[in-house]
Amino acid sequence: MTRIKSNIASRARHKRVLSKTKGYKHGRKNVYRHAKQGLLKAKSHAYRSKKVKKRQTRSLWIIRINALCREHQIKYSQFISNLNEKGLKYSRKKLSDLIQKDPKKFKEILDKAMS
């Protein structure tokens, strides 16, 4: 029986990994074993960092809203609870955008919530 080599498949697998690790430093860009480890680590960091980025962005929205509420002598928690009581549905992202683009509109929403 003839011997079957997996040269084509393994070379394709190596090329696929090495093409994804272009720009890495030292052996991680051209040594398959190190490149594979580097790619796995990079993917795990990317997965984790997506969640951290979402968390930090939401935190930033809340900080912006709180800062403007404090200028009007209102606490952030009171503002949000009053919005919910009045049935006004605004996401924190939309409120943060309003603060940056149209503070007068945000002031109107604030007055509605606190009245």
N, C-alpha and C positions, 0 to 999 in steps of 0.2 A: 504494500500500500504506500502511496506517495505521501510525503510530508506536506502539510498545509501551513503556510506562514500567514500570519495576520498582519503583514507589512502594510498593506493598503489601508486597512481599517485603523491601525494604531497610528500611522502617519497622519491620517485625516483627523483623528482625535487630538493628536499633539498640535497640529496646525491650528485647530479650532481654539484650543486653550491659549496657545502662544499669540494668536492674533488678538485675543481679548486682553492680553497683558502688555500690549505695546505702551511704552511710556513709563513702565515700572522701572525701579532702580536695580542695578547689579544683576544677580542671577535670576531674579524674579521675572525678567523679561525674556530670557532665552534658554533657561534650563527648565525642562518640562516639569520635573518634580517640584521645584521651588515655585514655578509659575502657577501650578495647580493649587498649591497651598495658599499662595498670595491671592488668587482669584476667589477661593472659598472664603478667605478672611474678608476680602473686599465686599463680597456679596452679603456677608453677615452684617458688616458695618453699615452697608447701604440700607438693609432692611430695618435695622434698629434706628438709624438716623432719620428715616422717613417719619417714624412715629414721634421721635424727639422734635423734629421740625414742626409737626402739626401741634404738638403740645406747647412749644415755645411761641408759635404764631398766635394761638388762642390766648395765651398769657399776655402777649403784647396788646391784643385787642382790648382785653379787660383793663390793662394798665391805662390805655388811652381814654377809655370811657370813664374810668375812675378819676383820672386827672381832671377832666372837664366837669364831672359831677361835683368834685370838691371845690372847683371855682364857683359853683352855684350853691355852696353850702349843703350839699346832699351827699350821702354815702352811696357808694356803688350798690351795695346790697339792698338798700331801700329803693333805689331807682329800679333795679331789676324786679324786685317783688311787686312794686307798684305797676310796672309794665304788665306783669303776669295777671295781677288782679283786674286791671282795666281791659284785659284781653287783647292788648296790642302785641302783635307778633313781629318782633324784629330780632334778627340774628345779631350776635355780637360783631360779626364781620361787617354787616351792613351799617351798624351804628358807628363802628370805627371808621369806615369809609366816609360816612356823613361828617364826622368830626373833622376829617382832613379836607374834604371838598366843600362842604356847606355847613359851617358851624351854626348858622341861623336856623336851618332846618332842624338840626339836632336840638337846639334850644326850644323850638316848638314842640318836639316830641317830649322833651324833658318837662315842659309846662303841662302837657296833656297827662303825662304819667303822674305828676305830683298834684294835679288839681282834684 
